[in-house]
Amino acid sequence: MAAAFREFQPKAAAWRALPAKPPLSPEAERQRILAENAIQEKDFAAAIEHYESGVEAQPMWPAGWYNLALIYAEQNNYADAADRMKHYLELLPDAPTPTTRARK
C-alpha cells in the first residue's frame, strides 16, 4: 500500500494544481450511484465494492475516498479506513473538519 500511495502523491499534487477539477467520469458516476443505492439498502460490502471501483476508475475523486474511509471505519476496518482517508487528505489537505452529526 505504501508504494501505491507514493505513486498517488504526485498525481494528487497535479490534480490539486488544476484550476478547474474535471467532472466524474461516466464509470465513476455509475459506481457512485450504485454505492449510494447499496448504502440505502444497508449493503455496506456492496457499497465498498462500488466505491472501490469508482476510485479505481477515477483516482482523483475525493468524495469516493472519503466515503470509503467512513464505511470502512463503520465496519471496524481501521487500517483500510486510514488508508482511504490518507488519499482523501492528499487530494484535499485543507478540507474542513467534518462536524459530528446525530445518528438516526
C-alpha distance (Angstrom), angle and dihedral (degrees) to the residues before:
residue distance angle dihedral
M1 . . .
A2 3.80 . .
A3 3.81 93.1 .
A4 3.81 91.6 48.7
F5 3.80 90.4 50.9
R6 3.81 91.5 49.7
E7 3.82 88.0 54.5
F8 3.81 89.8 47.8
Q9 3.82 95.2 53.1
P10 3.84 99.7 71.4
K11 3.81 90.6 43.5
A12 3.81 89.4 51.5
A13 3.82 90.5 49.4
A14 3.81 90.2 52.5
W15 3.82 90.1 48.5
R16 3.82 91.6 49.6
A17 3.81 89.2 52.8
L18 3.81 92.7 56.7
P19 3.81 110.9 107.6
A20 3.82 90.8 -144.4
K21 3.78 122.8 27.8
P22 3.81 116.7 -132.6
P23 3.80 118.0 -114.7
L24 3.78 121.3 -108.0
S25 3.76 114.0 -75.5
P26 3.80 115.5 -113.7
E27 3.81 90.4 -105.6
A28 3.82 93.9 49.8
E29 3.81 89.6 46.9
R30 3.81 90.0 50.9
Q31 3.82 90.7 50.7
R32 3.82 90.9 47.3
I33 3.80 91.2 55.1
L34 3.80 92.4 46.2
A35 3.81 91.1 48.4
E36 3.80 92.5 49.9
N37 3.80 90.1 49.5
A38 3.81 90.4 49.9
I39 3.81 90.1 51.4
Q40 3.81 90.3 51.4
E41 3.81 87.5 54.1
K42 3.82 90.4 45.7
D43 3.81 90.7 -119.6
F44 3.78 96.4 140.6
A45 3.81 95.1 169.2
A46 3.81 89.4 58.9
A47 3.81 90.9 44.7
I48 3.80 89.6 54.4
E49 3.81 91.0 49.5
H50 3.79 91.8 50.9
Y51 3.80 95.5 46.0
E52 3.81 90.1 46.4
S53 3.81 89.1 52.3
G54 3.80 89.1 47.4
V55 3.79 95.4 53.6
E56 3.79 89.4 44.0
A57 3.81 88.8 55.0
Q58 3.81 92.3 43.6
P59 3.81 113.0 16.0
M60 3.81 92.1 -179.1
W61 3.82 92.4 68.8
P62 3.81 107.8 115.9
A63 3.81 96.1 -175.1
G64 3.80 90.8 53.8
W65 3.80 92.0 53.9
Y66 3.80 91.6 44.4
N67 3.79 94.3 49.9
L68 3.80 90.9 47.6
A69 3.80 89.9 52.7
L70 3.79 91.2 52.0
I71 3.80 94.8 47.7
Y72 3.80 93.3 46.2
A73 3.81 89.5 50.0
E74 3.81 90.4 50.1
Q75 3.80 87.2 53.3
N76 3.85 89.9 51.2
N77 3.79 90.1 -114.8
Y78 3.77 94.7 134.8
A79 3.81 97.8 166.0
D80 3.80 92.6 58.8
A81 3.81 90.7 39.5
A82 3.80 90.8 54.9
D83 3.81 92.1 46.7
R84 3.81 92.9 51.4
M85 3.81 91.9 45.3
K86 3.81 88.6 52.0
H87 3.80 89.2 57.6
Y88 3.80 91.2 47.9
L89 3.80 92.3 50.5
E90 3.80 91.2 46.3
L91 3.81 87.5 58.4
L92 3.81 95.9 40.8
P93 3.82 107.5 23.7
D94 3.80 91.7 164.4
A95 3.80 94.6 49.1
P96 3.78 112.3 141.8
T97 3.75 117.7 -110.7
P98 3.79 107.1 -99.5
T99 3.76 116.0 -116.1
T100 3.74 119.0 -119.6
R101 3.78 112.7 -107.6
A102 3.75 127.9 -159.8
R103 3.78 112.6 -105.1
K104 3.75 121.6 -124.4
